[in-house]
Amino acid sequence: MAARIEDCPLARAVDRIGDWRTLELLHETLNGVHDVRRMRDDLGLTAGALRERLDAAVAAGLLAPHRDGYRPTDLGRSLRPLIAVLAAWGNRDLEPGRRALILVDARTGQEVEPVVVDRRTGRRVDTADHVFRAGPAAGPGLRSRYA
């Protein structure tokens, strides 16, 4: 399915990922689960539903078949920060004792709070100091909205 607004990067990203189950599959493989049977059991999917999701993730270039199951591609691995931020966002309104899954520093075991920063400056991008602007390839629709 084509993005609703062809030149919108948000629409393209959502179209490429497909649905939330694709992020679940990526999360599994990024955490070292590659075996199809274990994925099926962990995610509570039927074999057919898992096959459908795996095929879609492979077609999107996010996963690749491997001798022991499936592995994330470079493109799939690039979504790890998004998965970490989404999980933290999903936990933000829960009391710490009600969080079923948390992101921790592997060395210390301490829960961490992921943030998105500009690679060049190290500054957080979730402030009013950063805004969206139409890029060089923006069509008339995006140009009028982000003039």
C-alpha positions, -999 to 999 in steps of 0.1 A, spaced: 0 0 0 13 34 -9 18 61 17 -13 84 20 9 114 15 37 102 -8 64 126 2 57 124 40 84 104 58 61 95 86 36 79 63 64 61 44 78 48 77 44 35 89 37 19 55 71 2 55 68 -12 90 32 -23 84 18 -28 118 28 -32 154 34 -69 150 63 -62 128 79 -42 156 73 -72 179 91 -95 155 120 -71 152 121 -68 190 123 -106 193 151 -109 167 171 -79 181 170 -97 215 185 -129 200 154 -149 192 158 -163 157 140 -196 157 106 -196 142 91 -220 167 103 -199 196 89 -167 180 56 -184 175 54 -194 211 67 -161 225 43 -141 205 13 -164 208 8 -166 170 -4 -193 148 21 -207 123 2 -190 94 0 -156 111 37 -158 119 46 -167 84 25 -138 71 43 -114 94 77 -128 86 71 -126 48 60 -90 52 90 -81 72 113 -98 47 95 -80 18 100 -47 36 137 -54 40 136 -55 78 143 -92 83 163 -118 63 161 -156 63 191 -172 80 202 -208 85 188 -207 121 157 -187 114 155 -150 108 179 -121 115 173 -84 114 189 -66 84 208 -33 88 175 -16 81 158 -36 108 185 -30 133 182 7 126 147 6 142 161 -5 176 162 31 190 126 36 178 115 4 196 133 15 228 117 49 228 82 35 220 85 10 249 96 37 273 68 59 261 43 31 267 56 28 303 57 65 311 22 67 327 27 34 347 40 32 382 75 15 382 60 -16 398 34 -20 370 59 -20 341 61 -54 325 92 -47 303 119 -21 309 150 -10 292 181 -13 315 218 -7 312 233 -42 307 262 -34 330 244 -18 359 209 -32 356 196 3 362 165 13 342 173 39 315 152 66 299 159 68 261 158 102 244 164 112 209 193 136 203 208 153 173 239 133 163 260 165 155 252 186 186 240 160 211 210 182 219 176 167 225 152 171 196 119 170 216 119 207 224 106 238 207 141 244 194 135 218 167 107 221 141 98 203 109 103 221 77 97 212 41 127 195 25 141 199 -10 119 171 -24 86 182 -7 56 184 -29 31 213 -29 11 197 0 40 195 24 54 228 12 21 246 21 19 229 55 55 235 65 63 268 48 
